[in-house]
Amino acid sequence: MKLSGYVLTLIGCLMAVIAPAQAQTGPGLAAFPKLKAETDWPWWRGPLRNGIAHPKSTPPTKFSDTENVTWKAPVPGRGHSSPTIVGDQIFLTTADESKQTQSVLALDRNSGKQLWITQISQGGFPETHNKNTHATPTVACDGDLLFVSFHHHDKLQVVALNREGKIVWDKSLGRFQPSRFEYGYAPSPVVYRNTIIIAAEFDGESHITALNRKTGAQVWRTPRPENITFSTPSINVIGNRELLTLSGMDKVACYEPASGKPLWAADGTTRATCGTTVWDGDIIFASGGFPKGETVAVRATGEVLWKNQSKCYEQSMLAYQGYLYALTDNGVLYCYKGSDGTEMWRERLQGPVSASPVLAGGHIYWANERGTHYVFKPNPQKCEIVAENQLGDESMASPAVSGNQLFLRVATGSGGSRQEFLYCFGK
């Protein structure tokens, strides 16, 4: 049967509309019908898992303690987890270091009012790095259940709660007791289809493990090299294929997320990494910082395309429209051409840097540890700084975006006077 030119044109227009919408569902997001990519930020690095917000999101570029503030809420305890947003609820993990308690709390998205707080554990706090906390992993949510991971009593605990704060299941992943580098734990839980995936890497029996979301039963468990690292696994979409990638141990490693089967491992990054891999097209990017600095680009087949010595240790990077944006530990902002690593430009800002960036409304938001929040355009031709916003004295957690709202967890003061706050900014 032959189609008329008019019909072919109509089909082409429909496909042009449908394709971007499908691209915005994110890796596996279609498996979670209660989540909305337009308004939810359901896990680490957002619905697309790469720090890129929905294209309709337009949060303010200028903000402070008095400008564009919708609300400001005190957060008890200390933590570096980013805000997780589903519907009208915001979820955070936090730790009270004096009482040695680890908890999950929920806030009302419209007002910042605390809705509930559920204590998960008490005691058994390990030694940790001064840049880490006992509540660093970000909450993951599938629309019904919340998933959190905590390190205490020399073990890793994974817990599922409902959105009212009631514990649904509680599992131990076994011994986790770093001895060579007692720097604590950081990877966030990764929701993938019917599983929750957890990385457990230290100088002992290391592994990536997938648990059933509804029951906590083990689905698969894949060994990892025995050496501490802190990166969260990433689900990358390359063409029509979903891949799980993880950096560290001088490799960028790739696995089947449904089975944990190793696919390939490319030489790159460093022994220890903290940032999450990012991807653009069929290229995966990673960076590390101990004992050296290295950024690497790897084809989705495992072929190394290029490397350099820039160092993004704790923070992740952002890949967008063929280019990679990297704000290094010491505060130098780079733009690289993704395909060959050509340095398009660099700009000296201020470090140190721990938080990862988000892209929303045509702007990249990126903070240093001192509370300076840079806003710039993703322009490969030149560095375009739109705003420098000062908020608090310390910014370690990464932002979250929901619609036209920007959420930031920051702290003021130090020692006994230190207090964390969650801000909601809107135009």
Helices and strands as residue ranges (DSSP letters): H 5-23, G 29-31, E 69-75, E 84-86, E 89-96, E 101-108, E 114-122, E 140-141, E 145-152, E 155-162, E 167-175, E 190-192, E 195-200, E 206-212, E 218-224, E 234-238, E 241-248, E 251-255, E 262-267, E 278-280, E 283-288, E 294-299, E 304-308, E 318-320, E 323-327, E 332-337, E 343-348, E 358-360, E 363-367, E 372-377, E 384-390, E 400-402, E 405-412, G 415-417, E 419-426
